[in-house]
Amino acid sequence: MSLAQIYEGWKNHLLPEERTKAFIEHVSKERIKICEQCDKHSSKHITMRPDAHCTECGCTLSAKTKCLTCECPFKKWIATELPEL
């Protein structure tokens, strides 16, 4: 994951643009459903971190799932593009 993707995920999580907010939330919810079923989800491991995260890549899922150019390290979900607005 690049610094640009980390920035994108956190920006979309904390300060999403109004015109893209609903789409990003939709994508994130679908991705989180997939992550919650994965054996690498932090809820299935003993961890000191309080956030839901991927134990494979270490990413905080609330931000990673909102990074549209990111993908799951196991290809369970892939990058997507914003629809024409």
PDB file of N, CA, C and O in Angstrom, chain B, residues numbered from 101:
ATOM      1  N   MET B 101       0.847  -1.171   0.000  1.00  0.00           N
ATOM      2  CA  MET B 101       0.000   0.000   0.000  1.00  0.00           C
ATOM      3  C   MET B 101       0.889   1.229   0.000  1.00  0.00           C
ATOM      4  O   MET B 101       1.864   1.291   0.750  1.00  0.00           O
ATOM      5  N   SER B 102       0.570   2.191  -0.819  1.00  0.00           N
ATOM      6  CA  SER B 102       1.376   3.398  -0.922  1.00  0.00           C
ATOM      7  C   SER B 102       0.904   4.473   0.059  1.00  0.00           C
ATOM      8  O   SER B 102      -0.195   4.388   0.606  1.00  0.00           O
ATOM      9  N   LEU B 103       1.741   5.474   0.271  1.00  0.00           N
ATOM     10  CA  LEU B 103       1.339   6.596   1.122  1.00  0.00           C
ATOM     11  C   LEU B 103       0.111   7.298   0.556  1.00  0.00           C
ATOM     12  O   LEU B 103      -0.743   7.762   1.312  1.00  0.00           O
ATOM     13  N   ALA B 104       0.020   7.378  -0.757  1.00  0.00           N
ATOM     14  CA  ALA B 104      -1.148   8.010  -1.386  1.00  0.00           C
ATOM     15  C   ALA B 104      -2.424   7.236  -1.061  1.00  0.00           C
ATOM     16  O   ALA B 104      -3.476   7.839  -0.852  1.00  0.00           O
ATOM     17  N   GLN B 105      -2.339   5.916  -1.017  1.00  0.00           N
ATOM     18  CA  GLN B 105      -3.516   5.112  -0.691  1.00  0.00           C
ATOM     19  C   GLN B 105      -3.878   5.227   0.789  1.00  0.00           C
ATOM     20  O   GLN B 105      -5.058   5.263   1.139  1.00  0.00           O
ATOM     21  N   ILE B 106      -2.880   5.285   1.646  1.00  0.00           N
ATOM     22  CA  ILE B 106      -3.151   5.490   3.075  1.00  0.00           C
ATOM     23  C   ILE B 106      -3.861   6.832   3.262  1.00  0.00           C
ATOM     24  O   ILE B 106      -4.853   6.920   3.986  1.00  0.00           O
ATOM     25  N   TYR B 107      -3.348   7.871   2.606  1.00  0.00           N
ATOM     26  CA  TYR B 107      -3.974   9.195   2.675  1.00  0.00           C
ATOM     27  C   TYR B 107      -5.411   9.138   2.146  1.00  0.00           C
ATOM     28  O   TYR B 107      -6.328   9.672   2.770  1.00  0.00           O
ATOM     29  N   GLU B 108      -5.600   8.492   1.000  1.00  0.00           N
ATOM     30  CA  GLU B 108      -6.937   8.389   0.401  1.00  0.00           C
ATOM     31  C   GLU B 108      -7.927   7.727   1.359  1.00  0.00           C
ATOM     32  O   GLU B 108      -9.041   8.218   1.544  1.00  0.00           O
ATOM     33  N   GLY B 109      -7.523   6.625   1.960  1.00  0.00           N
ATOM     34  CA  GLY B 109      -8.413   5.911   2.873  1.00  0.00           C
ATOM     35  C   GLY B 109      -8.814   6.751   4.072  1.00  0.00           C
ATOM     36  O   GLY B 109      -9.992   6.820   4.423  1.00  0.00           O
ATOM     37  N   TRP B 110      -7.827   7.396   4.703  1.00  0.00           N
ATOM     38  CA  TRP B 110      -8.140   8.221   5.876  1.00  0.00           C
ATOM     39  C   TRP B 110      -8.912   9.475   5.498  1.00  0.00           C
ATOM     40  O   TRP B 110      -9.790   9.902   6.247  1.00  0.00           O
ATOM     41  N   LYS B 111      -8.605  10.076   4.348  1.00  0.00           N
ATOM     42  CA  LYS B 111      -9.354  11.256   3.892  1.00  0.00           C
ATOM     43  C   LYS B 111     -10.807  10.875   3.640  1.00  0.00           C
ATOM     44  O   LYS B 111     -11.722  11.588   4.053  1.00  0.00           O
ATOM     45  N   ASN B 112     -11.018   9.753   2.965  1.00  0.00           N
ATOM     46  CA  ASN B 112     -12.383   9.308   2.688  1.00  0.00           C
ATOM     47  C   ASN B 112     -13.117   8.893   3.955  1.00  0.00           C
ATOM     48  O   ASN B 112     -14.345   8.956   4.011  1.00  0.00           O
ATOM     49  N   HIS B 113     -12.385   8.474   4.957  1.00  0.00           N
ATOM     50  CA  HIS B 113     -12.997   8.091   6.239  1.00  0.00           C
ATOM     51  C   HIS B 113     -13.359   9.317   7.071  1.00  0.00           C
ATOM     52  O   HIS B 113     -14.450   9.388   7.637  1.00  0.00           O
ATOM     53  N   LEU B 114     -12.452  10.271   7.143  1.00  0.00           N
ATOM     54  CA  LEU B 114     -12.640  11.428   8.022  1.00  0.00           C
ATOM     55  C   LEU B 114     -13.296  12.630   7.346  1.00  0.00           C
ATOM     56  O   LEU B 114     -14.113  13.313   7.963  1.00  0.00           O
ATOM     57  N   LEU B 115     -12.952  12.893   6.097  1.00  0.00           N
ATOM     58  CA  LEU B 115     -13.440  14.090   5.395  1.00  0.00           C
ATOM     59  C   LEU B 115     -13.862  13.774   3.962  1.00  0.00           C
ATOM     60  O   LEU B 115     -13.305  14.341   3.023  1.00  0.00           O
ATOM     61  N   PRO B 116     -14.826  12.891   3.776  1.00  0.00           N
ATOM     62  CA  PRO B 116     -15.218  12.554   2.397  1.00  0.00           C
ATOM     63  C   PRO B 116     -15.891  13.737   1.706  1.00  0.00           C
ATOM     64  O   PRO B 116     -16.582  14.535   2.339  1.00  0.00           O
ATOM     65  N   GLU B 117     -15.678  13.832   0.409  1.00  0.00           N
ATOM     66  CA  GLU B 117     -16.370  14.858  -0.364  1.00  0.00           C
ATOM     67  C   GLU B 117     -17.860  14.529  -0.369  1.00  0.00           C
ATOM     68  O   GLU B 117     -18.237  13.360  -0.458  1.00  0.00           O
ATOM     69  N   GLU B 118     -18.686  15.527  -0.278  1.00  0.00           N
ATOM     70  CA  GLU B 118     -20.136  15.322  -0.189  1.00  0.00           C
ATOM     71  C   GLU B 118     -20.668  14.548  -1.395  1.00  0.00           C
ATOM     72  O   GLU B 118     -21.550  13.702  -1.247  1.00  0.00           O
ATOM     73  N   ARG B 119     -20.142  14.832  -2.578  1.00  0.00           N
ATOM     74  CA  ARG B 119     -20.654  14.179  -3.793  1.00  0.00           C
ATOM     75  C   ARG B 119     -20.273  12.712  -3.895  1.00  0.00           C
ATOM     76  O   ARG B 119     -20.899  11.970  -4.651  1.00  0.00           O
ATOM     77  N   THR B 120     -19.259  12.273  -3.150  1.00  0.00           N
ATOM     78  CA  THR B 120     -18.810  10.877  -3.203  1.00  0.00           C
ATOM     79  C   THR B 120     -19.112  10.099  -1.921  1.00  0.00           C
ATOM     80  O   THR B 120     -18.888   8.890  -1.857  1.00  0.00           O
ATOM     81  N   LYS B 121     -19.606  10.779  -0.927  1.00  0.00           N
ATOM     82  CA  LYS B 121     -19.799  10.185   0.406  1.00  0.00           C
ATOM     83  C   LYS B 121     -20.665   8.922   0.385  1.00  0.00           C
ATOM     84  O   LYS B 121     -20.277   7.907   0.965  1.00  0.00           O
ATOM     85  N   ALA B 122     -21.800   8.963  -0.256  1.00  0.00           N
ATOM     86  CA  ALA B 122     -22.719   7.815  -0.272  1.00  0.00           C
ATOM     87  C   ALA B 122     -22.089   6.616  -0.980  1.00  0.00           C
ATOM     88  O   ALA B 122     -22.232   5.481  -0.526  1.00  0.00           O
ATOM     89  N   PHE B 123     -21.397   6.864  -2.086  1.00  0.00           N
ATOM     90  CA  PHE B 123     -20.760   5.770  -2.810  1.00  0.00           C
ATOM     91  C   PHE B 123     -19.656   5.129  -1.977  1.00  0.00           C
ATOM     92  O   PHE B 123     -19.562   3.903  -1.909  1.00  0.00           O
ATOM     93  N   ILE B 124     -18.828   5.944  -1.348  1.00  0.00           N
ATOM     94  CA  ILE B 124     -17.739   5.440  -0.519  1.00  0.00           C
ATOM     95  C   ILE B 124     -18.303   4.618   0.648  1.00  0.00           C
ATOM     96  O   ILE B 124     -17.775   3.550   0.960  1.00  0.00           O
ATOM     97  N   GLU B 125     -19.349   5.098   1.283  1.00  0.00           N
ATOM     98  CA  GLU B 125     -19.974   4.362   2.390  1.00  0.00           C
ATOM     99  C   GLU B 125     -20.509   3.015   1.917  1.00  0.00           C
ATOM    100  O   GLU B 125     -20.351   2.006   2.604  1.00  0.00           O
ATOM    101  N   HIS B 126     -21.135   2.997   0.756  1.00  0.00           N
ATOM    102  CA  HIS B 126     -21.667   1.748   0.200  1.00  0.00           C
ATOM    103  C   HIS B 126     -20.542   0.740  -0.041  1.00  0.00           C
ATOM    104  O   HIS B 126     -20.642  -0.416   0.369  1.00  0.00           O
ATOM    105  N   VAL B 127     -19.476   1.180  -0.706  1.00  0.00           N
ATOM    106  CA  VAL B 127     -18.335   0.306  -0.988  1.00  0.00           C
ATOM    107  C   VAL B 127     -17.733  -0.206   0.315  1.00  0.00           C
ATOM    108  O   VAL B 127     -17.435  -1.394   0.441  1.00  0.00           O
ATOM    109  N   SER B 128     -17.554   0.686   1.280  1.00  0.00           N
ATOM    110  CA  SER B 128     -16.953   0.317   2.560  1.00  0.00           C
ATOM    111  C   SER B 128     -17.792  -0.743   3.284  1.00  0.00           C
ATOM    112  O   SER B 128     -17.242  -1.715   3.801  1.00  0.00           O
ATOM    113  N   LYS B 129     -19.097  -0.568   3.324  1.00  0.00           N
ATOM    114  CA  LYS B 129     -19.971  -1.533   4.005  1.00  0.00           C
ATOM    115  C   LYS B 129     -19.881  -2.915   3.366  1.00  0.00           C
ATOM    116  O   LYS B 129     -19.842  -3.925   4.069  1.00  0.00           O
ATOM    117  N   GLU B 130     -19.848  -2.962   2.037  1.00  0.00           N
ATOM    118  CA  GLU B 130     -19.737  -4.247   1.344  1.00  0.00           C
ATOM    119  C   GLU B 130     -18.385  -4.899   1.636  1.00  0.00           C
ATOM    120  O   GLU B 130     -18.314  -6.107   1.862  1.00  0.00           O
ATOM    121  N   ARG B 131     -17.323  -4.111   1.631  1.00  0.00           N
ATOM    122  CA  ARG B 131     -15.993  -4.645   1.912  1.00  0.00           C
ATOM    123  C   ARG B 131     -15.872  -5.121   3.357  1.00  0.00           C
ATOM    124  O   ARG B 131     -15.286  -6.172   3.616  1.00  0.00           O
ATOM    125  N   ILE B 132     -16.415  -4.365   4.285  1.00  0.00           N
ATOM    126  CA  ILE B 132     -16.348  -4.755   5.699  1.00  0.00           C
ATOM    127  C   ILE B 132     -17.070  -6.073   5.929  1.00  0.00           C
ATOM    128  O   ILE B 132     -16.602  -6.895   6.717  1.00  0.00           O
ATOM    129  N   LYS B 133     -18.205  -6.297   5.261  1.00  0.00           N
ATOM    130  CA  LYS B 133     -18.912  -7.575   5.376  1.00  0.00           C
ATOM    131  C   LYS B 133     -17.986  -8.729   4.976  1.00  0.00           C
ATOM    132  O   LYS B 133     -17.964  -9.775   5.625  1.00  0.00           O
ATOM    133  N   ILE B 134     -17.237  -8.525   3.917  1.00  0.00           N
ATOM    134  CA  ILE B 134     -16.298  -9.549   3.451  1.00  0.00           C
ATOM    135  C   ILE B 134     -15.185  -9.738   4.472  1.00  0.00           C
ATOM    136  O   ILE B 134     -14.839 -10.866   4.823  1.00  0.00           O
ATOM    137  N   CYS B 135     -14.630  -8.634   4.943  1.00  0.00           N
ATOM    138  CA  CYS B 135     -13.528  -8.703   5.915  1.00  0.00           C
ATOM    139  C   CYS B 135     -13.946  -9.409   7.205  1.00  0.00           C
ATOM    140  O   CYS B 135     -13.165 -10.169   7.777  1.00  0.00           O
ATOM    141  N   GLU B 136     -15.158  -9.166   7.658  1.00  0.00           N
ATOM    142  CA  GLU B 136     -15.625  -9.765   8.907  1.00  0.00           C
ATOM    143  C   GLU B 136     -15.706 -11.287   8.822  1.00  0.00           C
ATOM    144  O   GLU B 136     -15.678 -11.964   9.850  1.00  0.00           O
ATOM    145  N   GLN B 137     -15.807 -11.828   7.616  1.00  0.00           N
ATOM    146  CA  GLN B 137     -15.862 -13.278   7.425  1.00  0.00           C
ATOM    147  C   GLN B 137     -14.468 -13.899   7.273  1.00  0.00           C
ATOM    148  O   GLN B 137     -14.329 -15.122   7.303  1.00  0.00           O
ATOM    149  N   CYS B 138     -13.451 -13.070   7.113  1.00  0.00           N
ATOM    150  CA  CYS B 138     -12.088 -13.538   6.852  1.00  0.00           C
ATOM    151  C   CYS B 138     -11.386 -13.971   8.140  1.00  0.00           C
ATOM    152  O   CYS B 138     -11.581 -13.368   9.196  1.00  0.00           O
ATOM    153  N   ASP B 139     -10.579 -15.008   8.041  1.00  0.00           N
ATOM    154  CA  ASP B 139      -9.850 -15.479   9.222  1.00  0.00           C
ATOM    155  C   ASP B 139      -8.701 -14.558   9.614  1.00  0.00           C
ATOM    156  O   ASP B 139      -8.083 -14.764  10.658  1.00  0.00           O
ATOM    157  N   LYS B 140      -8.403 -13.560   8.812  1.00  0.00           N
ATOM    158  CA  LYS B 140      -7.359 -12.584   9.141  1.00  0.00           C
ATOM    159  C   LYS B 140      -7.919 -11.342   9.841  1.00  0.00           C
ATOM    160  O   LYS B 140      -7.160 -10.440  10.198  1.00  0.00           O
ATOM    161  N   HIS B 141      -9.237 -11.289  10.038  1.00  0.00           N
ATOM    162  CA  HIS B 141      -9.858 -10.154  10.738  1.00  0.00           C
ATOM    163  C   HIS B 141      -9.411 -10.184  12.196  1.00  0.00           C
ATOM    164  O   HIS B 141      -9.344 -11.250  12.808  1.00  0.00           O
ATOM    165  N   SER B 142      -9.111  -9.032  12.741  1.00  0.00           N
ATOM    166  CA  SER B 142      -8.576  -8.943  14.107  1.00  0.00           C
ATOM    167  C   SER B 142      -9.511  -9.516  15.171  1.00  0.00           C
ATOM    168  O   SER B 142      -9.048  -9.912  16.241  1.00  0.00           O
ATOM    169  N   SER B 143     -10.793  -9.566  14.904  1.00  0.00           N
ATOM    170  CA  SER B 143     -11.734 -10.117  15.886  1.00  0.00           C
ATOM    171  C   SER B 143     -11.515 -11.615  16.105  1.00  0.00           C
ATOM    172  O   SER B 143     -11.999 -12.186  17.083  1.00  0.00           O
ATOM    173  N   LYS B 144     -10.793 -12.232  15.197  1.00  0.00           N
ATOM    174  CA  LYS B 144     -10.530 -13.667  15.302  1.00  0.00           C
ATOM    175  C   LYS B 144      -9.151 -13.964  15.885  1.00  0.00           C
ATOM    176  O   LYS B 144      -8.688 -15.104  15.859  1.00  0.00           O
ATOM    177  N   HIS B 145      -8.495 -12.919  16.415  1.00  0.00           N
ATOM    178  CA  HIS B 145      -7.154 -13.054  16.966  1.00  0.00           C
ATOM    179  C   HIS B 145      -7.035 -12.276  18.273  1.00  0.00           C
ATOM    180  O   HIS B 145      -7.803 -11.347  18.522  1.00  0.00           O
ATOM    181  N   ILE B 146      -6.091 -12.652  19.088  1.00  0.00           N
ATOM    182  CA  ILE B 146      -5.762 -11.864  20.269  1.00  0.00           C
ATOM    183  C   ILE B 146      -4.817 -10.763  19.820  1.00  0.00           C
ATOM    184  O   ILE B 146      -3.761 -11.036  19.249  1.00  0.00           O
ATOM    185  N   THR B 147      -5.194  -9.531  20.077  1.00  0.00           N
ATOM    186  CA  THR B 147      -4.402  -8.384  19.628  1.00  0.00           C
ATOM    187  C   THR B 147      -4.518  -7.260  20.646  1.00  0.00           C
ATOM    188  O   THR B 147      -5.521  -7.153  21.353  1.00  0.00           O
ATOM    189  N   MET B 148      -3.513  -6.443  20.716  1.00  0.00           N
ATOM    190  CA  MET B 148      -3.516  -5.300  21.637  1.00  0.00           C
ATOM    191  C   MET B 148      -4.211  -4.082  21.023  1.00  0.00           C
ATOM    192  O   MET B 148      -4.574  -3.146  21.735  1.00  0.00           O
ATOM    193  N   ARG B 149      -4.391  -4.096  19.725  1.00  0.00           N
ATOM    194  CA  ARG B 149      -5.012  -2.954  19.058  1.00  0.00           C
ATOM    195  C   ARG B 149      -6.522  -2.942  19.292  1.00  0.00           C
ATOM    196  O   ARG B 149      -7.163  -3.990  19.217  1.00  0.00           O
ATOM    197  N   PRO B 150      -7.096  -1.778  19.573  1.00  0.00           N
ATOM    198  CA  PRO B 150      -8.536  -1.709  19.809  1.00  0.00           C
ATOM    199  C   PRO B 150      -9.369  -1.626  18.526  1.00  0.00           C
ATOM    200  O   PRO B 150     -10.582  -1.834  18.560  1.00  0.00           O
ATOM    201  N   ASP B 151      -8.727  -1.325  17.407  1.00  0.00           N
ATOM    202  CA  ASP B 151      -9.457  -1.132  16.152  1.00  0.00           C
ATOM    203  C   ASP B 151      -9.627  -2.444  15.399  1.00  0.00           C
ATOM    204  O   ASP B 151      -8.853  -3.384  15.580  1.00  0.00           O
ATOM    205  N   ALA B 152     -10.645  -2.494  14.556  1.00  0.00           N
ATOM    206  CA  ALA B 152     -10.808  -3.631  13.647  1.00  0.00           C
ATOM    207  C   ALA B 152      -9.765  -3.469  12.550  1.00  0.00           C
ATOM    208  O   ALA B 152      -9.713  -2.437  11.881  1.00  0.00           O
ATOM    209  N   HIS B 153      -8.938  -4.489  12.369  1.00  0.00           N
ATOM    210  CA  HIS B 153      -7.876  -4.392  11.368  1.00  0.00           C
ATOM    211  C   HIS B 153      -7.593  -5.761  10.760  1.00  0.00           C
ATOM    212  O   HIS B 153      -8.031  -6.795  11.263  1.00  0.00           O
ATOM    213  N   CYS B 154      -6.853  -5.729   9.673  1.00  0.00           N
ATOM    214  CA  CYS B 154      -6.425  -6.938   8.989  1.00  0.00           C
ATOM    215  C   CYS B 154      -5.107  -7.384   9.610  1.00  0.00           C
ATOM    216  O   CYS B 154      -4.152  -6.609   9.662  1.00  0.00           O
ATOM    217  N   THR B 155      -5.049  -8.614  10.076  1.00  0.00           N
ATOM    218  CA  THR B 155      -3.807  -9.083  10.681  1.00  0.00           C
ATOM    219  C   THR B 155      -2.768  -9.454   9.615  1.00  0.00           C
ATOM    220  O   THR B 155      -1.609  -9.701   9.948  1.00  0.00           O
ATOM    221  N   GLU B 156      -3.162  -9.496   8.363  1.00  0.00           N
ATOM    222  CA  GLU B 156      -2.212  -9.770   7.274  1.00  0.00           C
ATOM    223  C   GLU B 156      -1.472  -8.494   6.870  1.00  0.00           C
ATOM    224  O   GLU B 156      -0.241  -8.466   6.871  1.00  0.00           O
ATOM    225  N   CYS B 157      -2.209  -7.443   6.525  1.00  0.00           N
ATOM    226  CA  CYS B 157      -1.570  -6.206   6.056  1.00  0.00           C
ATOM    227  C   CYS B 157      -1.427  -5.168   7.161  1.00  0.00           C
ATOM    228  O   CYS B 157      -0.638  -4.232   7.030  1.00  0.00           O
ATOM    229  N   GLY B 158      -2.184  -5.323   8.254  1.00  0.00           N
ATOM    230  CA  GLY B 158      -2.095  -4.400   9.382  1.00  0.00           C
ATOM    231  C   GLY B 158      -2.947  -3.157   9.261  1.00  0.00           C
ATOM    232  O   GLY B 158      -2.924  -2.304  10.148  1.00  0.00           O
ATOM    233  N   CYS B 159      -3.690  -3.038   8.192  1.00  0.00           N
ATOM    234  CA  CYS B 159      -4.483  -1.826   7.963  1.00  0.00           C
ATOM    235  C   CYS B 159      -5.724  -1.764   8.848  1.00  0.00           C
ATOM    236  O   CYS B 159      -6.360  -2.780   9.129  1.00  0.00           O
ATOM    237  N   THR B 160      -6.053  -0.548   9.278  1.00  0.00           N
ATOM    238  CA  THR B 160      -7.302  -0.285   9.980  1.00  0.00           C
ATOM    239  C   THR B 160      -8.425  -0.363   8.950  1.00  0.00           C
ATOM    240  O   THR B 160      -8.410   0.364   7.956  1.00  0.00           O
ATOM    241  N   LEU B 161      -9.384  -1.230   9.181  1.00  0.00           N
ATOM    242  CA  LEU B 161     -10.397  -1.499   8.165  1.00  0.00           C
ATOM    243  C   LEU B 161     -11.357  -0.340   7.924  1.00  0.00           C
ATOM    244  O   LEU B 161     -11.877  -0.203   6.817  1.00  0.00           O
ATOM    245  N   SER B 162     -11.603   0.490   8.920  1.00  0.00           N
ATOM    246  CA  SER B 162     -12.506   1.629   8.704  1.00  0.00           C
ATOM    247  C   SER B 162     -11.945   2.588   7.657  1.00  0.00           C
ATOM    248  O   SER B 162     -12.710   3.256   6.962  1.00  0.00           O
ATOM    249  N   ALA B 163     -10.636   2.665   7.538  1.00  0.00           N
ATOM    250  CA  ALA B 163     -10.016   3.522   6.525  1.00  0.00           C
ATOM    251  C   ALA B 163      -9.701   2.745   5.249  1.00  0.00           C
ATOM    252  O   ALA B 163      -9.976   3.226   4.150  1.00  0.00           O
ATOM    253  N   LYS B 164      -9.132   1.555   5.383  1.00  0.00           N
ATOM    254  CA  LYS B 164      -8.731   0.795   4.192  1.00  0.00           C
ATOM    255  C   LYS B 164      -9.922   0.502   3.291  1.00  0.00           C
ATOM    256  O   LYS B 164      -9.804   0.578   2.068  1.00  0.00           O
ATOM    257  N   THR B 165     -11.063   0.171   3.875  1.00  0.00           N
ATOM    258  CA  THR B 165     -12.227  -0.164   3.058  1.00  0.00           C
ATOM    259  C   THR B 165     -12.801   1.059   2.341  1.00  0.00           C
ATOM    260  O   THR B 165     -13.620   0.917   1.433  1.00  0.00           O
ATOM    261  N   LYS B 166     -12.381   2.249   2.741  1.00  0.00           N
ATOM    262  CA  LYS B 166     -12.836   3.478   2.083  1.00  0.00           C
ATOM    263  C   LYS B 166     -11.835   3.994   1.055  1.00  0.00           C
ATOM    264  O   LYS B 166     -12.092   4.997   0.390  1.00  0.00           O
ATOM    265  N   CYS B 167     -10.712   3.324   0.922  1.00  0.00           N
ATOM    266  CA  CYS B 167      -9.725   3.653  -0.098  1.00  0.00           C
ATOM    267  C   CYS B 167     -10.152   2.947  -1.377  1.00  0.00           C
ATOM    268  O   CYS B 167     -10.009   1.729  -1.492  1.00  0.00           O
ATOM    269  N   LEU B 168     -10.668   3.692  -2.329  1.00  0.00           N
ATOM    270  CA  LEU B 168     -11.212   3.081  -3.540  1.00  0.00           C
ATOM    271  C   LEU B 168     -10.142   2.452  -4.412  1.00  0.00           C
ATOM    272  O   LEU B 168     -10.442   1.526  -5.167  1.00  0.00           O
ATOM    273  N   THR B 169      -8.898   2.925  -4.336  1.00  0.00           N
ATOM    274  CA  THR B 169      -7.824   2.365  -5.151  1.00  0.00           C
ATOM    275  C   THR B 169      -7.126   1.185  -4.472  1.00  0.00           C
ATOM    276  O   THR B 169      -6.211   0.595  -5.046  1.00  0.00           O
ATOM    277  N   CYS B 170      -7.548   0.842  -3.263  1.00  0.00           N
ATOM    278  CA  CYS B 170      -6.941  -0.263  -2.516  1.00  0.00           C
ATOM    279  C   CYS B 170      -7.656  -1.569  -2.821  1.00  0.00           C
ATOM    280  O   CYS B 170      -8.777  -1.590  -3.329  1.00  0.00           O
ATOM    281  N   GLU B 171      -6.967  -2.659  -2.492  1.00  0.00           N
ATOM    282  CA  GLU B 171      -7.596  -3.966  -2.602  1.00  0.00           C
ATOM    283  C   GLU B 171      -7.133  -4.856  -1.463  1.00  0.00           C
ATOM    284  O   GLU B 171      -6.106  -4.603  -0.834  1.00  0.00           O
ATOM    285  N   CYS B 172      -7.896  -5.888  -1.212  1.00  0.00           N
ATOM    286  CA  CYS B 172      -7.582  -6.865  -0.182  1.00  0.00           C
ATOM    287  C   CYS B 172      -6.309  -7.612  -0.579  1.00  0.00           C
ATOM    288  O   CYS B 172      -6.136  -7.939  -1.753  1.00  0.00           O
ATOM    289  N   PRO B 173      -5.405  -7.893   0.385  1.00  0.00           N
ATOM    290  CA  PRO B 173      -4.202  -8.645   0.027  1.00  0.00           C
ATOM    291  C   PRO B 173      -4.502 -10.060  -0.481  1.00  0.00           C
ATOM    292  O   PRO B 173      -3.643 -10.682  -1.105  1.00  0.00           O
ATOM    293  N   PHE B 174      -5.703 -10.573  -0.222  1.00  0.00           N
ATOM    294  CA  PHE B 174      -6.113 -11.895  -0.697  1.00  0.00           C
ATOM    295  C   PHE B 174      -7.062 -11.807  -1.895  1.00  0.00           C
ATOM    296  O   PHE B 174      -7.616 -12.818  -2.327  1.00  0.00           O
ATOM    297  N   LYS B 175      -7.248 -10.593  -2.430  1.00  0.00           N
ATOM    298  CA  LYS B 175      -8.113 -10.344  -3.597  1.00  0.00           C
ATOM    299  C   LYS B 175      -9.573 -10.713  -3.333  1.00  0.00           C
ATOM    300  O   LYS B 175     -10.302 -11.093  -4.249  1.00  0.00           O
ATOM    301  N   LYS B 176      -9.993 -10.595  -2.059  1.00  0.00           N
ATOM    302  CA  LYS B 176     -11.393 -10.850  -1.728  1.00  0.00           C
ATOM    303  C   LYS B 176     -12.260  -9.676  -2.151  1.00  0.00           C
ATOM    304  O   LYS B 176     -13.462  -9.834  -2.362  1.00  0.00           O
ATOM    305  N   TRP B 177     -11.660  -8.504  -2.275  1.00  0.00           N
ATOM    306  CA  TRP B 177     -12.290  -7.349  -2.892  1.00  0.00           C
ATOM    307  C   TRP B 177     -11.199  -6.560  -3.592  1.00  0.00           C
ATOM    308  O   TRP B 177     -10.043  -6.573  -3.171  1.00  0.00           O
ATOM    309  N   ILE B 178     -11.576  -5.867  -4.674  1.00  0.00           N
ATOM    310  CA  ILE B 178     -10.590  -5.189  -5.522  1.00  0.00           C
ATOM    311  C   ILE B 178     -10.869  -3.692  -5.585  1.00  0.00           C
ATOM    312  O   ILE B 178     -11.906  -3.211  -5.128  1.00  0.00           O
ATOM    313  N   ALA B 179      -9.924  -2.980  -6.158  1.00  0.00           N
ATOM    314  CA  ALA B 179     -10.070  -1.535  -6.353  1.00  0.00           C
ATOM    315  C   ALA B 179     -11.296  -1.254  -7.214  1.00  0.00           C
ATOM    316  O   ALA B 179     -11.701  -2.078  -8.034  1.00  0.00           O
ATOM    317  N   THR B 180     -11.868  -0.091  -7.012  1.00  0.00           N
ATOM    318  CA  THR B 180     -13.044   0.314  -7.773  1.00  0.00           C
ATOM    319  C   THR B 180     -12.898   1.774  -8.166  1.00  0.00           C
ATOM    320  O   THR B 180     -12.051   2.489  -7.631  1.00  0.00           O
ATOM    321  N   GLU B 181     -13.709   2.203  -9.082  1.00  0.00           N
ATOM    322  CA  GLU B 181     -13.683   3.590  -9.525  1.00  0.00           C
ATOM    323  C   GLU B 181     -14.991   4.277  -9.161  1.00  0.00           C
ATOM    324  O   GLU B 181     -16.043   3.645  -9.057  1.00  0.00           O
ATOM    325  N   LEU B 182     -14.897   5.571  -8.975  1.00  0.00           N
ATOM    326  CA  LEU B 182     -16.104   6.358  -8.750  1.00  0.00           C
ATOM    327  C   LEU B 182     -16.949   6.340 -10.002  1.00  0.00           C
ATOM    328  O   LEU B 182     -16.409   6.443 -11.104  1.00  0.00           O
ATOM    329  N   PRO B 183     -18.261   6.213  -9.870  1.00  0.00           N
ATOM    330  CA  PRO B 183     -19.113   6.315 -11.050  1.00  0.00           C
ATOM    331  C   PRO B 183     -19.124   7.760 -11.538  1.00  0.00           C
ATOM    332  O   PRO B 183     -18.792   8.680 -10.790  1.00  0.00           O
ATOM    333  N   GLU B 184     -19.498   7.946 -12.764  1.00  0.00           N
ATOM    334  CA  GLU B 184     -19.621   9.296 -13.304  1.00  0.00           C
ATOM    335  C   GLU B 184     -20.700  10.041 -12.517  1.00  0.00           C
ATOM    336  O   GLU B 184     -21.843   9.592 -12.436  1.00  0.00           O
ATOM    337  N   LEU B 185     -20.326  11.172 -11.943  1.00  0.00           N
ATOM    338  CA  LEU B 185     -21.273  11.941 -11.122  1.00  0.00           C
ATOM    339  C   LEU B 185     -21.732  13.181 -11.838  1.00  0.00           C
ATOM    340  O   LEU B 185     -22.530  13.946 -11.297  1.00  0.00           O
TER     341      LEU B 185
END
